[in-house]
Amino acid sequence: MGSYYKHTKKESVDVPYSFRCEQCGKESGKLRAQIVGPVAQINSNFKKLNEKKQAQLNKMAHEKMIRRVREVYQDATEKQIYATDFKDKCPHCQKPQSWAVGGVKKEMYSTPLGIMGAGVIFGLGCYFFSEETDEDVKLRIALMVGGVICAVGLGVLAFNYIKLMLKKRQLAGLAQNLPEIEWGKIQDVIDEGMMGGK
């Protein structure tokens, strides 16, 4: 069996933003949110990609970043949900802002669900690819492996939920000051994402 190499790439774009702190009232000054696209990957038998494959990897990374920017832009402008890429800790008093709750809430489930999905896949893998001949033992091993990984996912979900509730409690009753995001600085990326359709 030959070995293969994993070639990965991701692209990002910086978006300037600022906000007036809801807690101390001071201006944050110019901040930068780095919006990073998911990792693009190509597997190859070679340590170095040829020109065609490298161009394909670059294109995949760029398209993934464009999709991520489009999602972040639409959430912010249409729903007032600000991705966690926009850090809400005030540089002066170190306190959080209420406008960030929507982004935390939106991302609360993604990691735990990914972990639980992996638990199901590993459990099924243990069952179907085990060298064990006894069906009961195979099933117990599969349930144990899948169950442990799913339990970790539930633990992460519980942690995220507690973190969100604590943040909401800390921000209760504050007047919301939405951040000012300089979308014009990445207008070409936004336009490319909107023209790309889905």
C-alpha positions in Angstrom: 0.0 0.0 0.0 1.5 3.3 -1.1 1.7 6.3 1.1 0.0 9.6 0.4 0.5 13.1 1.4 -2.1 15.5 2.7 -1.9 19.0 1.2 -3.9 21.6 2.9 -4.5 25.3 2.5 -6.8 28.0 3.9 -7.4 31.6 3.1 -8.4 34.5 5.3 -9.3 38.1 5.1 -9.1 40.9 7.7 -12.1 43.1 8.3 -11.7 46.3 10.3 -14.3 47.1 13.0 -14.9 49.1 16.1 -17.5 49.4 18.9 -18.5 51.6 21.8 -18.3 49.5 24.9 -21.7 48.9 26.4 -20.2 48.6 29.9 -17.6 51.5 30.2 -18.8 53.6 27.3 -15.3 54.0 25.7 -14.5 53.5 22.0 -12.6 50.3 21.3 -10.5 51.9 18.6 -9.8 50.1 15.3 -9.9 46.3 15.7 -9.4 43.6 13.1 -11.5 40.4 12.7 -9.9 37.7 10.7 -12.4 35.6 8.8 -10.8 32.3 8.0 -12.3 29.8 5.5 -12.4 26.1 6.2 -9.4 24.1 5.3 -9.2 22.9 1.7 -7.4 19.5 1.2 -6.0 17.4 -1.6 -4.5 14.0 -1.1 -1.6 13.1 -3.4 1.0 10.4 -3.8 3.6 13.1 -4.1 5.2 15.3 -1.5 4.9 18.4 -3.7 1.8 19.1 -5.8 2.2 19.7 -9.5 1.1 23.1 -10.9 -2.4 22.0 -11.9 -3.1 20.4 -8.5 -1.7 23.4 -6.6 -4.0 25.7 -8.6 -6.9 23.4 -7.8 -6.0 23.5 -4.1 -5.7 27.3 -4.2 -9.1 27.6 -5.9 -10.8 25.4 -3.4 -9.3 27.4 -0.5 -10.4 30.7 -2.0 -13.9 29.4 -2.7 -14.3 28.2 0.9 -13.1 31.5 2.3 -15.5 33.4 0.0 -18.4 31.2 1.2 -17.4 31.9 4.9 -17.2 35.6 4.2 -20.6 35.6 2.6 -22.2 33.8 5.5 -20.6 36.1 8.1 -21.6 39.2 6.0 -25.2 38.0 5.6 -25.6 37.1 9.3 -24.3 40.5 10.4 -26.2 42.7 7.9 -29.5 40.7 7.7 -29.8 39.1 11.2 -27.5 41.2 13.4 -25.7 37.9 14.3 -22.0 38.7 14.6 -19.6 35.8 14.2 -17.1 35.1 17.0 -14.4 36.3 14.6 -15.5 39.8 15.9 -14.0 39.8 19.4 -16.3 41.6 21.8 -13.9 42.0 24.8 -13.5 45.7 25.4 -9.8 46.7 25.2 -10.3 49.1 28.2 -12.5 47.3 30.7 -12.1 43.7 29.3 -15.9 43.2 29.5 -18.0 41.5 26.8 -20.7 43.1 24.6 -24.3 41.9 24.2 -24.1 42.0 20.4 -21.8 39.0 20.5 -24.4 36.6 22.1 -26.0 35.7 18.8 -22.7 34.5 17.3 -21.8 32.5 20.4 -25.3 30.9 20.2 -25.0 30.1 16.5 -21.7 28.3 17.0 -22.7 26.6 20.2 -23.7 23.4 18.5 -21.2 23.0 15.6 -18.3 21.4 17.6 -20.4 19.2 19.8 -22.4 17.9 16.8 -19.2 17.2 15.0 -17.8 15.2 17.9 -21.0 13.2 18.3 -21.0 12.5 14.5 -17.5 11.3 14.8 -18.6 9.1 17.8 -21.3 7.4 15.6 -18.8 6.9 12.7 -16.1 5.4 15.1 -18.7 3.2 16.7 -19.9 1.9 13.4 -16.3 1.4 12.3 -15.5 -0.6 15.4 -18.5 -2.8 14.7 -18.1 -3.4 11.0 -14.3 -3.6 10.8 -13.5 -5.4 14.1 -11.7 -8.7 13.8 -13.7 -10.0 16.8 -16.0 -12.8 15.8 -18.4 -12.7 18.7 -21.3 -10.4 17.7 -22.1 -9.4 21.3 -18.5 -8.4 22.0 -18.3 -6.4 18.7 -21.5 -4.6 19.6 -20.3 -3.8 23.2 -17.0 -2.4 21.9 -18.8 -0.3 19.2 -21.3 1.1 21.8 -18.5 1.8 24.3 -16.3 3.6 21.8 -19.2 5.5 20.2 -20.8 6.2 23.6 -17.6 7.7 25.1 -17.0 10.0 22.1 -20.7 11.1 22.1 -20.5 11.7 25.8 -17.5 14.0 25.2 -19.6 15.9 22.6 -22.4 16.3 25.1 -19.9 17.6 27.7 -18.7 20.2 25.2 -22.3 21.2 24.5 -23.0 21.5 28.2 -19.9 23.6 28.6 -20.9 25.9 25.7 -24.4 26.2 27.1 -23.1 27.2 30.6 -20.7 29.7 29.0 -23.6 31.3 27.0 -25.8 31.5 30.1 -23.1 33.2 32.1 -22.5 35.7 29.3 -26.2 36.4 29.0 -26.4 37.0 32.8 -23.4 39.3 32.7 -25.0 41.4 29.9 -28.6 41.5 31.1 -30.1 45.0 31.0 -27.4 46.6 28.9 -28.2 49.0 26.1 -26.9 47.4 22.9 -24.3 49.3 20.8 -23.8 47.4 17.6 -20.3 47.3 16.1 -19.3 49.4 13.1 -17.8 47.0 10.5 -16.0 48.4 7.6 -17.3 46.0 5.0 -16.2 48.4 2.2 -12.6 47.2 2.8 -13.4 43.8 1.6 -16.2 44.8 -0.9 -14.5 42.8 -3.7 -14.6 39.6 -1.7 -18.3 40.2 -0.7 -19.2 40.9 -4.3 -17.4 37.7 -5.4 -19.4 35.8 -2.8 -22.7 37.3 -3.8 -22.1 36.6 -7.5 -21.2 33.0 -6.7 -24.7 32.1 -5.7 -24.9 29.2 -3.2 
